[in-house]
Amino acid sequence: MPTSCKKGTIQYDFDGVVKNSLTDAPVSGVDVTISQKIIQNGTTADGYSLGGSANTDAAGSFAISFEREMVTEFLLEFEKDNYFPLEIVESSANVSTENINSYTEILEPQSWVTFKIKNSFPNDDDHFKLVTQTFREGCADCAENKTTDFFGALDTTFTYATTAGEYVKFTYINVTITDSDYDSVYTTPFEENVYSITY
């Protein structure tokens, strides 16, 4: 006699470990989110829909499973305060429903450099330049490695986020009296480093 069976739910299984880029130690408490671009009526959705999420444990490990959909790609996001977020776009062709999809990822800790710049005896024609070098670029609160010009009275404070565990370099130039200095700051992990310039 013919028989039939009910197939179980097909799902995607992800796991992995998140580590600190400086120490190679596991990072706990990382928010891991996996989203997917779903195909509906033969058309790929514009945005991503949540598949599943988890937090890394004390060993930096996570595991996420969710039911399979017809999708074109996945977005894996790793976020924790005081670390730079990480995003990975993965083609559905590289994701298996038969095996666990494992990822070992590295998060970079943040550091902050605060400049305090003051012109003690300002004149309207005073000209000051700050040339930032080797700072992290392309993220929220990050610097651009470029020359910034200041004119006249100046009493300002601003902060740049950058990668921890490195030296950031900069040159500052008092154009008015043709004087310049070059310096660097070590970016201590998870700390604000204050650099004052008075001229």
C-alpha positions as CSV (number, residue, x, y, z in Angstrom):
1,M,0.0,0.0,0.0
2,P,1.3,3.5,-0.7
3,T,2.4,5.4,2.3
4,S,3.1,9.1,3.0
5,C,5.1,11.0,5.6
6,K,5.0,14.6,6.7
7,K,8.3,16.3,6.2
8,G,9.7,18.3,9.1
9,T,10.3,22.1,8.9
10,I,13.4,23.0,6.9
11,Q,15.5,25.6,8.7
12,Y,18.7,27.6,8.6
13,D,21.1,27.0,11.4
14,F,23.9,29.5,12.2
15,D,26.5,29.5,15.0
16,G,29.8,31.1,15.6
17,V,32.2,32.9,17.9
18,V,33.0,36.6,18.2
19,K,36.5,37.7,19.4
20,N,38.3,40.9,20.3
21,S,40.7,42.0,17.5
22,L,43.3,43.1,20.0
23,T,43.3,40.3,22.5
24,D,41.7,37.4,20.5
25,A,39.6,36.9,23.7
26,P,35.9,36.0,23.3
27,V,33.4,38.9,23.4
28,S,30.3,38.3,25.4
29,G,27.0,40.3,25.1
30,V,27.3,40.9,21.4
31,D,23.9,41.4,19.7
32,V,23.9,39.1,16.7
33,T,21.1,39.6,14.2
34,I,20.5,37.7,10.9
35,S,18.1,39.2,8.4
36,Q,17.1,38.0,4.9
37,K,15.9,39.4,1.6
38,I,12.8,37.4,0.9
39,I,11.5,36.5,-2.6
40,Q,7.8,37.2,-2.8
41,N,5.7,36.6,-6.0
42,G,8.9,36.2,-7.9
43,T,10.3,39.6,-6.7
44,T,13.0,40.3,-4.2
45,A,11.9,42.5,-1.3
46,D,13.7,45.9,-1.1
47,G,14.7,45.5,2.5
48,Y,15.6,42.8,5.0
49,S,13.3,40.9,7.2
50,L,14.4,39.6,10.6
51,G,15.3,35.9,10.6
52,G,16.6,35.5,14.1
53,S,18.8,37.0,16.8
54,A,20.9,36.1,19.8
55,N,23.5,37.4,22.3
56,T,27.0,35.9,22.6
57,D,27.6,34.0,25.8
58,A,30.7,34.1,28.1
59,A,32.6,32.1,25.5
60,G,31.7,34.6,22.7
61,S,29.4,31.9,21.1
62,F,26.0,32.3,19.5
63,A,23.5,30.1,17.8
64,I,20.5,31.1,15.7
65,S,18.0,29.0,13.9
66,F,14.9,30.0,11.9
67,E,12.6,28.5,9.3
68,R,13.7,28.6,5.7
69,E,12.3,31.1,3.3
70,M,13.0,31.7,-0.4
71,V,15.7,34.4,-0.2
72,T,18.5,35.9,-2.2
73,E,20.8,37.0,0.6
74,F,21.4,37.3,4.3
75,L,22.6,40.2,6.4
76,L,24.6,39.3,9.6
77,E,25.0,42.2,12.0
78,F,27.3,42.1,15.1
79,E,26.9,45.0,17.6
80,K,28.1,45.8,21.1
81,D,28.7,49.1,22.9
82,N,32.3,50.4,22.6
83,Y,33.0,48.2,19.6
84,F,32.7,49.1,16.0
85,P,29.7,47.3,14.5
86,L,30.3,44.6,11.8
87,E,28.0,43.8,8.9
88,I,28.3,40.8,6.6
89,V,26.2,40.2,3.4
90,E,26.0,36.6,2.5
91,S,24.6,35.2,-0.7
92,S,21.9,32.5,-0.2
93,A,24.0,30.3,-2.4
94,N,26.6,30.1,0.4
95,V,24.1,29.2,3.1
96,S,23.2,25.6,3.7
97,T,20.0,24.0,5.1
98,E,21.8,20.7,5.6
99,N,24.7,21.8,7.7
100,I,25.3,24.4,10.4
101,N,26.6,27.7,8.9
102,S,29.5,28.7,11.2
103,Y,31.2,32.1,11.5
104,T,34.2,33.3,13.5
105,E,34.2,37.1,13.5
106,I,36.4,39.8,14.9
107,L,35.1,43.0,16.5
108,E,37.4,46.1,16.9
109,P,37.2,47.9,20.2
110,Q,36.7,51.7,20.1
111,S,38.8,54.5,21.5
112,W,38.2,58.3,21.3
113,V,40.5,61.2,20.7
114,T,39.3,64.6,22.0
115,F,41.0,67.7,20.7
116,K,40.7,70.9,22.8
117,I,42.0,73.8,20.8
118,K,42.2,77.4,22.0
119,N,43.5,80.6,20.6
120,S,44.6,82.6,23.6
121,F,45.1,86.0,21.9
122,P,42.9,85.9,18.8
123,N,42.9,88.3,15.9
124,D,40.5,88.2,13.0
125,D,43.2,87.2,10.5
126,D,44.5,84.3,12.6
127,H,44.7,81.0,10.7
128,F,45.2,77.5,12.2
129,K,45.2,74.1,10.5
130,L,44.8,70.6,11.9
131,V,45.8,67.8,9.7
132,T,44.5,64.4,10.8
133,Q,46.3,61.2,9.7
134,T,45.8,57.5,10.3
135,F,42.4,58.0,12.1
136,R,39.6,55.6,11.3
137,E,37.3,56.9,8.6
138,G,33.9,56.1,7.2
139,C,31.9,55.5,10.4
140,A,29.7,57.5,12.8
141,D,31.8,60.0,14.8
142,C,34.9,59.1,12.9
143,A,37.4,61.6,11.5
144,E,38.3,62.2,7.9
145,N,42.0,62.2,7.3
146,K,42.2,65.7,5.9
147,T,43.2,69.3,6.6
148,T,40.7,71.4,8.7
149,D,41.1,75.2,8.7
150,F,40.2,77.5,11.6
151,F,40.2,81.3,11.4
152,G,40.1,84.1,14.0
153,A,38.9,83.4,17.6
154,L,39.0,79.7,18.4
155,D,37.9,77.8,21.6
156,T,36.6,74.5,20.5
157,T,36.4,70.8,21.6
158,F,35.6,67.9,19.4
159,T,35.9,64.1,19.6
160,Y,36.7,61.4,17.0
161,A,36.0,57.7,17.4
162,T,38.8,55.5,16.1
163,T,40.2,52.0,16.3
164,A,41.8,51.2,19.7
165,G,45.3,49.9,20.1
166,E,46.9,52.0,17.5
167,Y,48.7,55.4,17.1
168,V,46.8,58.2,15.4
169,K,49.0,60.9,13.9
170,F,48.3,64.6,13.3
171,T,50.0,67.9,12.5
172,Y,48.8,71.3,13.6
173,I,50.0,74.5,12.0
174,N,49.8,78.1,13.1
175,V,49.8,79.6,9.7
176,T,49.9,83.1,11.0
177,I,53.4,82.7,12.5
178,T,54.5,79.8,10.3
179,D,54.9,77.3,13.1
180,S,53.9,73.7,13.0
181,D,54.1,70.6,15.2
182,Y,53.7,66.9,14.6
183,D,52.4,64.4,17.2
184,S,50.6,61.2,17.8
185,V,48.3,59.6,20.5
186,Y,48.0,56.0,21.5
187,T,44.4,55.0,21.4
188,T,43.8,53.2,24.6
189,P,40.9,50.7,24.3
190,F,37.6,51.9,25.6
191,E,39.0,55.2,26.8
192,E,38.9,58.9,25.8
193,N,42.3,60.4,25.1
194,V,42.4,64.2,25.5
195,Y,44.9,66.3,23.5
196,S,45.0,70.1,24.2
197,I,46.5,72.7,21.9
198,T,46.8,76.3,23.0
199,Y,48.4,78.9,20.8
